[in-house]
């Protein structure tokens, strides 16, 4: 067993299965109640690993583990490690669509985590009838990955501090007067302008990423199919004709273009557009 350690405050080691080997993944929980929930979820997971693979008892344990991780997340343990462990439990429970949803949410919170990337890739490999993507990304949220190297609290600190610095420096500059400064060296003036520009651009970018994150979280513009043999239809109703000759497998990912009561208009990775019943998929 390989142990991977990180250093969050008040961290606890929660077991998570990586398909290339078993590791210990740290998760951060704020109180003993959450910690106890996490321990129970892991206990069910470990119990499933000790049973015959694919047996009814093993599947039952993994599903109990998945339910436990969902409870942890709902109770306030909403972090990448919890979603990652949920994905592991769902994958072992043979609920492929749910596993991909969980891994994608873990990826959104930890876009550079190799373990999350490896397990998501393995889950996607298990899709029975995958649909090849075109050159266009599935969702706008994928473009947001680069700034997740800095977590949201860190970007709040950057945004606030740079905005304060920008306005304080601008006020100090204005206090010196708005007229010509013949005694000011050109290099000094350039330094003032450059510092203001850097602070202003950093403040705008940090604020913008936070707003985009909130918008994407609200929109949930991507989804994953949870059941097999879903029919893509030409309209938002079961009476509309199929939009494709073949049904779609669980685990296939898509973009959500429009929502109507009980129905989503979606775009598949190959660009095909149609409607599915809302209860056949889950938004990421």
Secondary structure, DSSP 8 states (H G I E B T S, - for coil): -EE-----TTEEEEEEEETTEEEEEEEE-SSHHHHHHHHHHHHHHHHHHTS-TT-HHHHHHHHHHHHHHHHHHHTT--SHHHHHHHHHHHHHTT-HHHHHHHHHHHHHH-TT-HHHHHHHHHHHHT-TT-----SS-S-GGGGGGGGGGS-HHHHHHHHHHHHHHHHHHHHHHHHT-SS--TTS-HHHHHHHHHHHHHHHHHHHHHHHHHHHHHHHHHH--EEEE-SSSB--BSSSSTTS-BSSSS-B-TT-EEEEEEEETTEEEEEETTS-EEEEEGGGEEE-
